[in-house]
Amino acid sequence: MKSRKHTVSVATIVLNEQNELLLIKGRKRGWEMPGGQVEAGESLQNAAIRETKEESGIDIEIIRFCGIFQNLDRSTVNILFLAKPIGGQPSITKESLETRYFPIDEGLSKVTWKNFRQRIEHCLRPELQPFMVDF
């Protein structure tokens, strides 16, 4: 039997004090929430904090675990967290063309890659949490 490898990634839904949504503009997928792959030996929360800083310039505090989206065909799991900014400034990084806070509705309208908008919406609705979505 062939051994299958899985990819574990994290993403953060960051809301500031004005209830605005932090998004980064990536080269391939357009506007999205910050996130990326978990490194060997790294906790999920630390990966979320690191990836958010690397992609946006924003330091965060994790508020809560929201849920999981699992892509069965690609054998990937994306762990989603709600977070708040605690430092840093929105910055262009080697992983983002632009970083901005948006009013939630405006931000959601900018997220067009696959089911990324649905991921954010699930994190903004506590009554859906925790969630496990297979696709």
Backbone as a printed PyTorch tensor [residue, N CA C, xyz], in Angstrom:
tensor([[[  0.8380,  -1.1770,   0.0000],
         [  0.0000,   0.0000,   0.0000],
         [  0.8900,   1.2490,   0.0000]],

        [[  0.5540,   2.1960,  -0.8400],
         [  1.3160,   3.4230,  -0.9460],
         [  0.9870,   4.3450,   0.2270]],

        [[  2.0130,   4.8760,   0.8490],
         [  1.8320,   5.8160,   1.9600],
         [  1.4750,   7.1870,   1.3810]],

        [[  0.4650,   7.8110,   1.9400],
         [  0.0330,   9.1170,   1.4640],
         [  0.4820,  10.1970,   2.4280]],

        [[  1.0300,  11.2480,   1.9000],
         [  1.4540,  12.3690,   2.7280],
         [  0.3460,  13.4080,   2.7730]],

        [[  0.2280,  14.0410,   3.9140],
         [ -0.7740,  15.0750,   4.1100],
         [ -0.0870,  16.4230,   4.3130]],

        [[ -0.7270,  17.4620,   3.8530],
         [ -0.2460,  18.8140,   4.0780],
         [ -1.1450,  19.4690,   5.1170]],

        [[ -0.5310,  20.0430,   6.1400],
         [ -1.2720,  20.7510,   7.1810],
         [ -0.9420,  22.2300,   7.0580]],

        [[ -1.9880,  23.0310,   6.9370],
         [ -1.8060,  24.4770,   6.8430],
         [ -2.7100,  25.1630,   7.8530]],

        [[ -2.4160,  26.4290,   8.0960],
         [ -3.2010,  27.2520,   9.0210],
         [ -3.5730,  28.5470,   8.3160]],

        [[ -4.6330,  29.1750,   8.7960],
         [ -5.0110,  30.5020,   8.3180],
         [ -5.6470,  31.2600,   9.4680]],

        [[ -5.5010,  32.5760,   9.4380],
         [ -6.0860,  33.4040,  10.4910],
         [ -7.0720,  34.4060,   9.9170]],

        [[ -8.1630,  34.5390,  10.6250],
         [ -9.1440,  35.5720,  10.3430],
         [ -8.8950,  36.6360,  11.4130]],

        [[ -8.2670,  37.7360,  11.0060],
         [ -7.8380,  38.7750,  11.9430],
         [ -8.8000,  39.9500,  11.8530]],

        [[ -9.3910,  40.3020,  13.0020],
         [-10.2940,  41.4520,  13.0910],
         [ -9.6860,  42.4760,  14.0410]],

        [[ -9.5960,  43.7300,  13.5740],
         [ -9.0590,  44.7860,  14.4330],
         [-10.1680,  45.3920,  15.3060]],

        [[ -9.8350,  46.4260,  16.0770],
         [-10.7950,  47.0430,  17.0010],
         [-11.9740,  47.6890,  16.2780]],

        [[-11.8040,  48.0210,  15.0100],
         [-12.8960,  48.6010,  14.2140],
         [-13.7080,  47.5110,  13.5190]],

        [[-13.4550,  46.2650,  13.8810],
         [-14.1240,  45.1010,  13.2860],
         [-13.8620,  45.0160,  11.7810]],

        [[-12.6360,  45.3680,  11.3920],
         [-12.2190,  45.2640,  10.0010],
         [-11.3950,  43.9920,   9.8270]],

        [[-11.4610,  43.4300,   8.6400],
         [-10.8390,  42.1640,   8.2940],
         [ -9.4890,  42.3850,   7.6200]],

        [[ -8.4580,  41.7200,   8.1290],
         [ -7.1230,  41.7970,   7.5330],
         [ -7.0370,  40.8280,   6.3610]],

        [[ -6.6450,  41.3520,   5.2020],
         [ -6.4340,  40.5160,   4.0240],
         [ -5.0860,  40.8400,   3.4060]],

        [[ -4.5070,  39.8340,   2.7750],
         [ -3.3010,  40.0390,   1.9820],
         [ -3.6390,  39.7500,   0.5280]],

        [[ -2.9430,  40.4050,  -0.3610],
         [ -3.1230,  40.1370,  -1.7880],
         [ -1.9300,  39.3240,  -2.2580]],

        [[ -2.1900,  38.0610,  -2.5820],
         [ -1.1370,  37.1730,  -3.0440],
         [ -0.9660,  37.2370,  -4.5490]],

        [[  0.1130,  36.6810,  -5.0170],
         [  0.4250,  36.7090,  -6.4490],
         [ -0.4860,  35.8120,  -7.2770]],

        [[ -0.9230,  34.6900,  -6.7150],
         [ -1.7090,  33.7260,  -7.4880],
         [ -3.2020,  33.7750,  -7.1910]],

        [[ -3.5570,  33.9630,  -5.9240],
         [ -4.9610,  33.8040,  -5.5230],
         [ -5.6850,  35.1100,  -5.2540]],

        [[ -5.0170,  36.2280,  -5.3930],
         [ -5.6650,  37.5080,  -5.1040],
         [ -5.8020,  37.7110,  -3.6010]],

        [[ -6.8580,  38.4060,  -3.2010],
         [ -7.0720,  38.7240,  -1.7880],
         [ -7.4520,  37.4650,  -1.0200]],

        [[ -6.8240,  37.2910,   0.1420],
         [ -7.0750,  36.1200,   0.9870],
         [ -6.6420,  36.4230,   2.4160]],

        [[ -6.9880,  35.5020,   3.3230],
         [ -6.5410,  35.6240,   4.7000],
         [ -5.0980,  35.1280,   4.7870]],

        [[ -4.3120,  35.6600,   5.7360],
         [ -2.9460,  35.1750,   5.8720],
         [ -2.9110,  33.7340,   6.3780]],

        [[ -1.9040,  33.0010,   5.9470],
         [ -1.7490,  31.6150,   6.3910],
         [ -0.7090,  30.8990,   5.5820]],

        [[ -0.4680,  29.6460,   5.9430],
         [  0.5110,  28.8460,   5.2310],
         [  0.7390,  27.5220,   5.9160]],

        [[  1.7540,  26.8090,   5.4760],
         [  2.0150,  25.4620,   5.9620],
         [  2.6690,  25.4570,   7.3390]],

        [[  2.2920,  24.4470,   8.1050],
         [  2.8750,  24.2130,   9.4150],
         [  4.2140,  23.5000,   9.2160]],

        [[  5.2420,  23.9750,   9.8880],
         [  6.5590,  23.3570,   9.7860],
         [  6.6830,  22.1850,  10.7570]],

        [[  7.5700,  21.2590,  10.4630],
         [  7.7980,  20.1040,  11.3280],
         [  8.1450,  20.5710,  12.7380]],

        [[  7.4800,  20.0140,  13.7300],
         [  7.7380,  20.3510,  15.1260],
         [  7.0970,  21.6420,  15.5980]],

        [[  6.3240,  22.2940,  14.7650],
         [  5.7020,  23.5760,  15.1030],
         [  4.2540,  23.3630,  15.5100]],

        [[  3.8070,  24.0730,  16.5440],
         [  2.3970,  23.9790,  16.9430],
         [  1.5280,  24.7170,  15.9320]],

        [[  0.2680,  24.3410,  15.8880],
         [ -0.6720,  24.9980,  14.9760],
         [ -0.7810,  26.4880,  15.2740]],

        [[ -0.9050,  26.8360,  16.5460],
         [ -1.0390,  28.2430,  16.9140],
         [  0.2160,  29.0350,  16.5650]],

        [[  1.3870,  28.4690,  16.8580],
         [  2.6240,  29.1790,  16.5220],
         [  2.7770,  29.3510,  15.0150]],

        [[  2.3480,  28.3550,  14.2530],
         [  2.3940,  28.4740,  12.7960],
         [  1.4800,  29.6050,  12.3200]],

        [[  0.2930,  29.7050,  12.8970],
         [ -0.6490,  30.7650,  12.5170],
         [ -0.0710,  32.1460,  12.8380]],

        [[  0.5320,  32.2770,  13.9960],
         [  1.1460,  33.5470,  14.4040],
         [  2.3010,  33.8890,  13.4620]],

        [[  3.1700,  32.9130,  13.1900],
         [  4.3280,  33.1320,  12.3110],
         [  3.9010,  33.4930,  10.8920]],

        [[  2.9870,  32.7090,  10.3280],
         [  2.5550,  32.9540,   8.9470],
         [  1.8880,  34.3210,   8.8010]],

        [[  1.0840,  34.7100,   9.7780],
         [  0.4280,  36.0190,   9.7130],
         [  1.4670,  37.1360,   9.7080]],

        [[  2.4630,  37.0310,  10.5760],
         [  3.5290,  38.0480,  10.6270],
         [  4.3130,  38.0660,   9.3190]],

        [[  4.6960,  36.8780,   8.8220],
         [  5.4800,  36.8090,   7.5870],
         [  4.7400,  37.3860,   6.3940]],

        [[  3.4430,  37.1580,   6.3230],
         [  2.6830,  37.5710,   5.1380],
         [  2.1180,  38.9830,   5.2290]],

        [[  1.8930,  39.4850,   6.4460],
         [  1.1940,  40.7670,   6.5780],
         [  1.9400,  41.8360,   7.3650]],

        [[  2.9350,  41.4440,   8.1570],
         [  3.6120,  42.3920,   9.0350],
         [  2.8920,  42.5870,  10.3650]],

        [[  1.7900,  41.8710,  10.5810],
         [  0.9560,  42.0410,  11.7760],
         [  1.2470,  40.9430,  12.7990]],

        [[  1.4780,  41.3640,  14.0470],
         [  1.5810,  40.4310,  15.1710],
         [  0.1690,  40.1820,  15.6860]],

        [[ -0.1420,  38.9260,  16.0030],
         [ -1.5010,  38.6010,  16.4280],
         [ -1.5240,  37.8110,  17.7280]],

        [[ -2.6950,  37.8190,  18.3230],
         [ -3.0290,  36.9370,  19.4370],
         [ -4.1960,  36.0710,  18.9760]],

        [[ -4.0550,  34.7720,  19.1290],
         [ -5.1340,  33.8530,  18.7620],
         [ -6.2660,  34.0010,  19.7850]],

        [[ -7.4850,  34.1850,  19.2940],
         [ -8.6550,  34.2730,  20.1670],
         [ -9.2800,  32.9030,  20.3410]],

        [[ -9.4560,  32.1990,  19.2140],
         [-10.0380,  30.8560,  19.3200],
         [ -9.8210,  30.0490,  18.0360]],

        [[ -9.8710,  28.7360,  18.2260],
         [ -9.9010,  27.7910,  17.1230],
         [-11.3040,  27.8480,  16.5280]],

        [[-11.4020,  27.9190,  15.2070],
         [-12.7160,  27.9880,  14.5490],
         [-13.1180,  26.6550,  13.9340]],

        [[-12.2150,  26.0190,  13.1910],
         [-12.5790,  24.7760,  12.5330],
         [-11.5610,  24.3620,  11.4920]],

        [[-11.9700,  23.3690,  10.7030],
         [-11.0830,  22.7370,   9.7300],
         [-11.7780,  22.6150,   8.3800]],

        [[-11.0660,  22.9360,   7.3140],
         [-11.4700,  22.6310,   5.9450],
         [-10.4890,  21.5930,   5.4280]],

        [[-11.0010,  20.4830,   4.8820],
         [-10.1500,  19.4160,   4.3940],
         [-10.4280,  19.1620,   2.9240]],

        [[ -9.3780,  19.2570,   2.1100],
         [ -9.4560,  18.9430,   0.6930],
         [ -9.0750,  17.4750,   0.5360]],

        [[-10.0670,  16.6310,   0.2750],
         [ -9.8430,  15.1880,   0.2050],
         [ -8.9930,  14.7890,  -1.0030]],

        [[ -9.2000,  15.4370,  -2.1440],
         [ -8.4430,  15.0970,  -3.3480],
         [ -6.9550,  15.4270,  -3.2170]],

        [[ -6.6440,  16.5430,  -2.5940],
         [ -5.2430,  16.9840,  -2.4780],
         [ -4.6060,  16.5710,  -1.1600]],

        [[ -5.3870,  15.9460,  -0.2900],
         [ -4.8970,  15.4890,   1.0150],
         [ -4.3050,  16.6450,   1.8210]],

        [[ -5.0660,  17.7480,   1.8890],
         [ -4.6430,  18.9090,   2.6600],
         [ -5.6830,  19.2450,   3.7160]],

        [[ -5.1910,  19.7570,   4.8190],
         [ -6.0430,  20.1780,   5.9210],
         [ -5.6760,  21.6180,   6.2420]],

        [[ -6.6890,  22.4880,   6.3490],
         [ -6.4680,  23.8870,   6.7050],
         [ -7.1660,  24.1500,   8.0290]],

        [[ -6.3810,  24.5090,   9.0500],
         [ -6.8750,  24.8010,  10.3920],
         [ -7.0650,  26.3110,  10.4800]],

        [[ -8.2640,  26.7360,  10.8860],
         [ -8.5870,  28.1640,  10.9000],
         [ -8.7520,  28.6880,  12.3270]],

        [[ -8.2030,  29.8940,  12.5420],
         [ -8.2640,  30.5570,  13.8420],
         [ -8.8010,  31.9780,  13.6850]],

        [[ -9.5030,  32.4530,  14.7050],
         [ -9.8750,  33.8580,  14.8130],
         [ -8.8000,  34.5250,  15.6550]],

        [[ -8.3710,  35.7220,  15.2520],
         [ -7.2770,  36.3940,  15.9520],
         [ -7.5050,  37.8950,  15.9820]],

        [[ -6.7320,  38.5720,  16.8510],
         [ -6.7560,  40.0320,  16.8900],
         [ -5.3250,  40.5400,  16.7770]],

        [[ -5.1510,  41.7200,  16.1670],
         [ -3.8020,  42.2760,  16.0360],
         [ -3.3300,  42.8170,  17.3900]],

        [[ -2.0410,  42.6260,  17.6690],
         [ -1.4670,  43.1750,  18.9020],
         [ -0.2250,  44.0110,  18.6230]],

        [[  0.1320,  44.1600,  17.3560],
         [  1.2940,  44.9610,  16.9970],
         [  1.5750,  44.8690,  15.5090]],

        [[  2.5810,  45.6240,  15.0990],
         [  2.9740,  45.6210,  13.7010],
         [  2.1010,  46.5390,  12.8630]],

        [[  2.4720,  46.6710,  11.6190],
         [  1.7470,  47.4940,  10.6530],
         [  1.5250,  46.6820,   9.3830]],

        [[  0.3610,  46.8650,   8.7280],
         [  0.1640,  46.1780,   7.4490],
         [  1.3160,  46.5120,   6.5000]],

        [[  1.9630,  45.4880,   5.9830],
         [  3.1650,  45.6780,   5.1720],
         [  3.1290,  44.7960,   3.9350]],

        [[  3.7830,  45.2720,   2.9050],
         [  4.0480,  44.4360,   1.7410],
         [  5.2310,  43.5520,   2.1260]],

        [[  5.1110,  42.2760,   1.8570],
         [  6.1840,  41.3380,   2.2030],
         [  6.5600,  40.5410,   0.9680]],

        [[  7.5210,  39.6400,   1.1150],
         [  7.8930,  38.7960,  -0.0280],
         [  6.7650,  37.8520,  -0.3990]],

        [[  5.7580,  37.7060,   0.4820],
         [  4.6350,  36.8070,   0.2240],
         [  3.3320,  37.5470,  -0.0970]],

        [[  3.3590,  38.8840,  -0.0900],
         [  2.1260,  39.6310,  -0.3780],
         [  2.4330,  40.8800,  -1.1920]],

        [[  1.5350,  41.1740,  -2.1240],
         [  1.6610,  42.3770,  -2.9450],
         [  1.0540,  43.5860,  -2.2500]],

        [[  0.1240,  43.3220,  -1.3330],
         [ -0.5740,  44.3750,  -0.5990],
         [ -1.1780,  43.7550,   0.6550]],

        [[ -1.2840,  44.5490,   1.7070],
         [ -1.9030,  44.1230,   2.9640],
         [ -2.7810,  45.2630,   3.4510]],

        [[ -4.0550,  44.9430,   3.7570],
         [ -4.9970,  45.9930,   4.1800],
         [ -6.0600,  45.4200,   5.0910]],

        [[ -6.6230,  46.3210,   5.8920],
         [ -7.8440,  46.0110,   6.6310],
         [ -9.0180,  46.5340,   5.8020]],

        [[-10.1040,  45.7510,   5.7750],
         [-11.3090,  46.1310,   5.0510],
         [-12.5140,  45.9780,   5.9730]],

        [[-13.5490,  46.8300,   5.7890],
         [-14.8250,  46.4990,   6.4220],
         [-15.1970,  45.0790,   5.9720]],

        [[-15.8210,  44.3240,   6.8490],
         [-16.0420,  42.8970,   6.5770],
         [-16.7140,  42.6460,   5.2300]],

        [[-17.8170,  43.3150,   4.9370],
         [-18.5170,  43.0600,   3.6700],
         [-17.6400,  43.3710,   2.4590]],

        [[-16.9020,  44.4570,   2.5160],
         [-16.0180,  44.8140,   1.4100],
         [-14.9080,  43.7780,   1.2620]],

        [[-14.3250,  43.3760,   2.3780],
         [-13.2700,  42.3720,   2.3430],
         [-13.7620,  41.0560,   1.7650]],

        [[-14.9320,  40.6040,   2.2300],
         [-15.4810,  39.3460,   1.7170],
         [-15.7030,  39.4110,   0.2100]],

        [[-16.1250,  40.5640,  -0.2920],
         [-16.3730,  40.6890,  -1.7380],
         [-15.0860,  40.6000,  -2.5470]],

        [[-13.9480,  40.8460,  -1.9190],
         [-12.6650,  40.7900,  -2.6200],
         [-12.0720,  39.3810,  -2.6560]],

        [[-12.5500,  38.4950,  -1.7820],
         [-12.0020,  37.1400,  -1.6900],
         [-12.7510,  36.2590,  -2.6810]],

        [[-12.0600,  35.8670,  -3.7680],
         [-12.7260,  35.1390,  -4.8470],
         [-12.1120,  33.7680,  -5.1250]],

        [[-11.0210,  33.4020,  -4.4620],
         [-10.3520,  32.1280,  -4.7290],
         [-11.1090,  30.9740,  -4.0860]],

        [[-11.5550,  30.0660,  -4.9090],
         [-12.2120,  28.8200,  -4.5010],
         [-13.1480,  29.0430,  -3.3100]],

        [[-12.9390,  28.3060,  -2.1930],
         [-13.8530,  28.4310,  -1.0510],
         [-13.2720,  29.2840,   0.0820]],

        [[-12.3150,  30.1540,  -0.2150],
         [-11.6940,  30.9730,   0.8300],
         [-12.7050,  31.9080,   1.4970]],

        [[-13.6280,  32.4580,   0.7230],
         [-14.6430,  33.3220,   1.3300],
         [-15.4850,  32.5200,   2.3270]],

        [[-15.8500,  31.3040,   1.9710],
         [-16.6400,  30.4450,   2.8600],
         [-15.8690,  30.1720,   4.1550]],

        [[-14.5840,  29.9870,   4.0560],
         [-13.7640,  29.7550,   5.2510],
         [-13.8560,  30.9490,   6.2030]],

        [[-13.7160,  32.1370,   5.6450],
         [-13.8000,  33.3490,   6.4680],
         [-15.1910,  33.4660,   7.0810]],

        [[-16.2160,  33.2540,   6.2700],
         [-17.5890,  33.3630,   6.7700],
         [-17.8510,  32.3840,   7.9120]],

        [[-17.3480,  31.1720,   7.8050],
         [-17.5140,  30.1960,   8.8880],
         [-16.8360,  30.6810,  10.1690]],

        [[-15.6960,  31.3310,  10.0410],
         [-14.9860,  31.8310,  11.2210],
         [-15.6720,  33.0360,  11.8520]],

        [[-16.4610,  33.7300,  11.0730],
         [-17.1830,  34.9010,  11.5970],
         [-18.5270,  34.5250,  12.2210]],

        [[-18.8980,  33.2600,  12.1440],
         [-20.1870,  32.7970,  12.6800],
         [-19.9550,  31.7710,  13.7880]],

        [[-19.8820,  32.2300,  15.0450],
         [-19.6000,  31.3220,  16.1630],
         [-20.5710,  30.1540,  16.2740]],

        [[-21.8140,  30.3340,  15.8160],
         [-22.7950,  29.2470,  15.9210],
         [-22.4340,  28.0610,  15.0210]],

        [[-21.5370,  28.2460,  14.0590],
         [-21.1000,  27.1590,  13.1780],
         [-19.8770,  26.4190,  13.7300]],

        [[-19.3060,  26.9310,  14.8030],
         [-18.0240,  26.4250,  15.2920],
         [-18.1920,  25.4680,  16.4540]],

        [[-17.2680,  24.5130,  16.5790],
         [-16.2330,  24.2210,  15.5920],
         [-16.8200,  23.5180,  14.3910]],

        [[-16.2200,  23.7070,  13.2350],
         [-16.7130,  23.0950,  12.0090],
         [-15.6670,  22.1690,  11.4150]],

        [[-16.1400,  21.2380,  10.6130],
         [-15.2710,  20.3370,   9.8340],
         [-15.9190,  20.2290,   8.4710]],

        [[-15.2880,  20.8110,   7.4640],
         [-15.8320,  20.8330,   6.1160],
         [-14.9100,  20.0440,   5.2010]],

        [[-15.4390,  19.0110,   4.5860],
         [-14.7160,  18.2160,   3.5920],
         [-15.1420,  18.6790,   2.2020]],

        [[-14.1840,  18.7590,   1.2920],
         [-14.5260,  19.0800,  -0.0920],
         [-13.5790,  18.3770,  -1.0280]]])
